[in-house]
Amino acid sequence: MDIHANIYNRTLDTLEEESEWISKYDMFTRLTQWKKKDSNSFDAVNSKAAQQTVGRVYNAIDGLQTKKEKGYSVGKLRHRNTFTSIEYNQSGFTVSEETLRLHPVGHIPWNKHRDISGSIKGVTIKVSNEGDWYASVLHEVETKDEIPLEDIEDEDVVGIDFNVSNLITDSDGRIFESLWSALDSEIERVKREQQKLSRKEYGSNNYKKQKANVQKSYTKLVNKRNDILHKLTNWYVERYDYIAVEDIESEKLSQGLVSHIKEQAWGRFKEYIAYKASQAGVHIAEVDPAYTSQDCSQCGNRRQKDLSERQHNCQNCGLSTHRDINAAINIEDRGRELGQGLSETTPWEMRSADETHVSLRTIVERGSPGL
């Protein structure tokens, strides 16, 4: 991992020192030269894996440029002391049932958790904060053709609202509890372990041991969160053919442990549902969330609401429903507008958006919302 950090840093230094831009593929040529001339152990790593590390510098630069174009203030890339992951692309690895062979490491025994089907394209090796090693295998999967929009029935379209008081609410009336309700014991454990760490002398053996405990508790929290999101997004992709979600910028959300978990949940939810939908032929529409909580989903009348106001009561048409269900229906309607060929907005009297509160614990225990 340290050698890959050196390759990353050398690439970054070379880009900063040169007066003209060096393309990624020209940098690959330089990498070959470094291996031949320098005594920095660059030749001790696989060439494809080294190229992937060089590519990470260029990907990071592209990411900063994209943020800058969107108006964000960006800094500059920093040197890395070490890496927690390395990537093998196309070659340098062999996958079998009992071992994973990595060049130049050799055969490594492993516990394979999932079956691998199709052509294997790459392997990513990661080390956790606790020192555990993991391998993620990238392989081709068979994907279905997108469902024709004109074949999608009204009941197979849904809008999903991300909101402050709970995790998500959909346009069919389901309100999923907040993540900190489902993860309360894990969050409290992280806080306790962090408090214990604050009482240790920095740098001492006890400090290092307690820091490992903090990392273990946080890993357990993240794993449970991801398990919930995987199961929830699976259920939506299996149930619906057209899913409208908010186009949100998670960077705008507040920080802190609980807020960080919620922020990451929204981003992960969109990431998971997008790639699963692409494999299943399900459509995902990202819509502008502006005023979805303020506009009446029945008549369109707009009224400013305070965040503490959880009920939508329209003074124009008399509609009364949960604030977040109203927002989710607006998101569904905007998604329908983007889907050329979908039926127009479903009238309120034909909807079945009865308020249903769903515990995330049922997702963990049964593998689906159980509805």
C-alpha positions in Angstrom: 0.0 0.0 0.0 2.9 2.4 0.8 4.4 1.9 -2.6 1.1 2.8 -4.3 1.1 6.0 -2.2 4.5 6.8 -3.5 3.4 6.2 -7.1 0.4 8.5 -6.4 2.6 11.2 -4.9 5.2 10.9 -7.7 2.4 11.4 -10.3 1.1 14.5 -8.5 4.6 16.0 -8.2 5.3 15.4 -11.9 2.1 17.2 -12.9 2.9 20.1 -10.7 6.5 20.4 -11.8 5.9 20.2 -15.6 4.9 23.4 -17.4 2.6 21.6 -19.8 -0.2 19.1 -19.1 0.8 15.5 -19.2 -2.0 13.1 -20.3 -2.7 10.0 -18.3 -1.3 7.7 -21.0 1.9 9.7 -21.3 2.1 9.4 -17.5 1.9 5.6 -17.9 5.1 5.8 -20.0 6.8 7.8 -17.3 5.7 5.2 -14.8 7.6 2.6 -16.9 10.7 4.8 -16.8 10.5 5.3 -13.0 10.4 1.5 -12.6 13.6 1.1 -14.7 15.6 4.0 -13.3 14.6 4.5 -9.7 15.4 2.4 -6.7 12.0 3.1 -5.0 10.5 -0.4 -5.4 8.0 0.7 -8.0 8.9 -2.5 -9.9 7.6 -4.5 -6.9 4.0 -3.9 -7.9 1.9 -5.1 -10.7 2.0 -2.8 -13.8 -1.8 -2.7 -14.2 -2.3 -2.0 -10.5 0.3 0.8 -10.7 -1.5 2.3 -13.7 -4.8 2.3 -11.8 -3.1 4.2 -9.0 -1.8 6.8 -11.6 -5.4 7.0 -12.9 -6.7 7.9 -9.5 -4.8 11.2 -9.6 -6.5 12.1 -12.9 -9.9 11.0 -11.6 -9.4 13.2 -8.5 -8.5 16.1 -10.7 -11.6 15.6 -12.9 -13.7 15.5 -9.7 -12.3 18.8 -8.5 -12.8 20.4 -11.9 -16.5 19.3 -11.9 -17.1 20.8 -8.5 -15.4 24.0 -9.5 -17.6 24.2 -12.6 -20.6 23.9 -10.3 -19.5 26.9 -8.3 -17.8 25.1 -5.4 -14.6 26.4 -3.9 -12.0 23.6 -4.3 -8.5 23.2 -3.0 -5.7 21.1 -4.4 -4.8 17.5 -4.1 -2.6 16.4 -1.2 0.1 13.8 -0.9 -0.9 10.4 0.5 1.0 8.6 3.3 -0.6 5.3 2.4 -3.5 3.7 0.6 -6.3 1.6 1.9 -7.1 0.1 -1.4 -5.5 -0.9 -4.7 -7.1 -1.9 -8.0 -6.2 -4.6 -10.5 -7.7 -4.1 -13.9 -7.9 -6.8 -16.7 -4.8 -8.7 -15.6 -2.5 -9.5 -12.7 -5.0 -11.6 -10.9 -6.7 -15.1 -11.0 -9.9 -15.9 -9.1 -10.7 -19.4 -7.9 -13.0 -20.9 -5.3 -10.4 -21.2 -2.5 -7.7 -18.7 -3.4 -7.1 -15.3 -5.0 -3.8 -15.0 -6.9 -2.4 -11.5 -7.1 0.8 -10.6 -9.0 3.4 -10.4 -7.5 2.0 -11.5 -4.1 1.0 -15.0 -5.1 -1.9 -17.2 -4.0 -4.0 -15.9 -1.0 -6.6 -18.1 0.7 -10.0 -16.3 1.0 -13.6 -16.8 2.0 -15.8 -16.1 -1.0 -19.1 -14.7 0.1 -20.9 -14.5 -3.2 -21.0 -16.5 -6.4 -19.2 -14.9 -9.4 -20.8 -15.2 -12.8 -19.7 -13.9 -16.2 -16.4 -12.4 -17.3 -14.2 -11.0 -14.4 -13.0 -7.5 -15.2 -11.1 -6.4 -12.2 -10.3 -6.9 -8.5 -10.1 -4.2 -5.7 -8.1 -5.1 -2.6 -9.1 -3.1 0.5 -7.8 -3.0 4.1 -10.2 -1.9 6.9 -9.3 0.4 9.8 -9.2 -2.8 11.9 -6.6 -4.4 9.6 -9.0 -6.8 7.9 -8.5 -7.4 4.2 -11.3 -7.6 1.6 -11.4 -8.3 -2.1 -14.2 -6.9 -4.3 -14.5 -8.7 -7.7 -15.9 -6.7 -10.7 -17.6 -9.0 -13.1 -20.1 -8.6 -15.9 -23.8 -9.4 -15.2 -26.6 -9.9 -17.6 -28.8 -6.8 -17.7 -32.4 -6.5 -18.9 -33.6 -4.1 -21.6 -35.3 -1.0 -20.3 -39.1 -1.5 -19.9 -40.9 0.6 -22.6 -42.4 3.6 -21.0 -45.7 3.1 -22.8 -46.0 -0.4 -21.1 -45.6 0.9 -17.6 -48.9 0.9 -15.6 -49.8 3.7 -13.2 -49.4 1.5 -10.1 -45.8 0.7 -11.2 -44.6 4.3 -10.9 -43.5 5.8 -7.5 -41.9 9.0 -6.2 -39.5 8.9 -3.3 -38.9 11.9 -1.0 -35.8 12.3 1.2 -36.7 14.2 4.3 -35.5 15.4 7.7 -37.9 13.6 10.0 -37.4 10.1 8.5 -35.3 8.2 6.0 -37.7 8.3 3.0 -41.4 8.6 2.2 -42.9 7.4 -1.1 -46.0 8.4 -3.1 -47.8 5.3 -2.1 -47.9 6.5 1.5 -45.0 4.5 3.1 -43.1 6.5 5.7 -39.8 4.7 6.6 -38.5 5.6 10.1 -35.2 7.6 10.5 -32.0 5.6 10.3 -31.0 6.7 13.8 -34.1 4.9 15.1 -33.0 1.7 13.5 -29.3 2.2 14.3 -29.7 3.8 17.7 -27.8 1.0 19.6 -24.9 1.1 17.1 -24.8 5.0 17.1 -24.7 5.0 20.9 -21.9 2.5 21.0 -19.8 4.6 18.6 -20.4 7.6 20.9 -19.4 5.6 24.0 -16.3 4.3 22.4 -15.4 7.9 21.3 -15.9 9.2 24.8 -13.6 6.5 26.2 -11.0 7.4 23.6 -11.1 11.1 24.6 -10.1 10.0 28.2 -7.0 8.1 27.0 -3.5 9.7 26.7 -2.9 10.4 23.1 -0.4 8.0 21.5 -0.3 5.6 24.4 -1.0 1.8 23.9 -4.3 2.2 25.6 -5.2 5.0 23.2 -4.3 2.8 20.2 -6.4 -0.1 21.5 -9.3 2.2 22.2 -9.0 3.8 18.7 -9.3 0.3 17.3 -12.5 -0.2 19.3 -13.9 3.0 17.9 -13.1 1.9 14.4 -14.8 -1.5 14.9 -17.9 0.0 16.3 -18.1 2.5 13.4 -17.6 -0.3 10.9 -20.5 -2.3 12.4 -22.7 0.8 12.2 -21.8 1.4 8.5 -22.3 -2.2 7.6 -25.8 -2.3 9.2 -26.7 0.9 7.4 -25.6 -0.4 4.1 -27.5 -3.7 4.7 -30.7 -1.8 5.3 -30.2 0.3 2.1 -29.4 -2.7 0.0 -32.5 -4.5 1.1 -34.7 -1.4 0.7 -33.5 -0.5 -2.7 -33.8 -4.1 -3.9 -37.5 -4.1 -2.8 -38.2 -0.9 -4.8 -36.5 -2.1 -7.9 -38.4 -5.4 -7.7 -41.8 -3.7 -7.1 -41.7 -0.7 -9.5 -40.8 0.0 -13.1 -40.4 3.8 -12.9 -38.9 5.4 -9.8 -38.6 9.2 -9.4 -36.1 10.5 -6.8 -34.9 13.9 -5.7 -31.7 15.4 -7.4 -30.1 16.5 -4.1 -26.6 17.8 -3.4 -25.5 15.9 -0.3 -22.6 18.4 0.3 -25.2 20.9 1.4 -26.4 18.8 4.3 -25.1 19.4 7.8 -22.4 17.4 9.4 -22.0 15.5 12.8 -22.4 11.8 13.4 -26.2 11.5 13.0 -26.3 14.0 10.2 -23.4 12.3 8.5 -25.1 8.9 8.6 -28.3 10.5 7.1 -26.3 12.3 4.5 -24.4 9.1 3.5 -27.7 7.2 3.5 -29.3 9.4 0.9 -26.3 9.3 -1.3 -25.9 5.5 -1.0 -29.6 5.0 -1.5 -29.4 6.8 -4.8 -26.2 5.0 -5.8 -27.7 1.5 -4.9 -31.1 2.0 -6.6 -29.5 3.4 -9.7 -27.2 0.5 -10.5 -29.8 -2.1 -9.5 -32.4 -0.4 -11.7 -30.0 -0.4 -14.6 -29.6 -4.1 -14.3 -33.3 -4.8 -14.0 -34.4 -2.5 -16.8 -36.2 -0.1 -14.4 -36.2 3.6 -15.1 -34.8 6.2 -12.6 -35.7 9.8 -13.0 -34.0 12.5 -10.9 -36.2 15.6 -10.5 -35.8 19.1 -9.1 -37.0 19.0 -5.5 -37.7 22.7 -5.2 -41.0 23.5 -3.5 -42.1 19.8 -3.5 -43.1 20.3 0.2 -44.7 23.7 -0.4 -46.8 22.9 -3.4 -50.2 21.1 -3.0 -50.1 17.9 -4.9 -53.8 18.2 -5.8 -54.2 21.8 -6.9 -50.7 23.1 -7.1 -51.3 26.0 -4.7 -48.0 27.0 -3.0 -47.7 27.9 0.7 -44.6 28.3 2.8 -44.3 25.8 5.6 -42.1 25.7 8.7 -40.1 22.4 9.1 -42.0 21.7 12.3 -45.3 21.6 10.3 -45.7 17.9 9.5 -49.2 18.0 8.0 -50.1 19.4 4.6 -53.4 21.3 4.8 -54.2 23.1 1.6 -56.3 26.3 2.2 -57.2 26.3 -1.5 -58.6 22.9 -2.2 -58.9 21.4 1.3 -56.4 18.5 0.8 -55.1 17.2 4.1 -52.3 14.7 4.1 -48.8 14.0 5.6 -46.4 16.7 4.5 -43.8 14.1 3.2 -46.4 12.1 1.3 -47.5 15.3 -0.4 -43.8 16.0 -1.4 -43.4 12.4 -2.6 -46.4 12.7 -4.9 -45.1 15.9 -6.3 -41.8 14.1 -7.0 -43.7 11.3 -8.8 -45.6 13.8 -10.9 -42.4 15.6 -11.9 -40.9 12.3 -12.8 -43.9 11.5 -15.0 -43.4 14.7 -16.8 -39.8 13.6 -17.7 -41.0 10.2 -18.9 -42.2 10.7 -22.4 -44.8 8.1 -23.0 -45.9 7.7 -19.3 -49.5 8.5 -18.4 -50.2 11.9 -17.0 -50.5 12.7 -13.3 -52.9 10.3 -11.5 -55.8 12.2 -9.9 -55.9 12.2 -6.1 -59.2 10.4 -6.0 -57.6 7.4 -7.8 -54.5 7.2 -5.5 -54.1 4.9 -2.6 -51.6 7.0 -0.7 -52.8 6.0 2.8 -50.2 6.8 5.5 -48.3 3.7 6.5 -45.3 3.9 8.9 -42.7 1.2 8.3 -39.9 0.2 10.7 -36.5 -0.4 9.1 -36.1 -3.3 11.5 -38.6 -5.3 9.4 -36.3 -4.8 6.5 -33.3 -6.2 8.4 -35.2 -9.1 9.8 -37.3 -10.1 6.7 -35.2 -8.7 3.8 -38.1 -6.5 2.6 -40.5 -3.9 4.0 -43.0 -6.8 4.4 -45.8 -4.8 2.7 
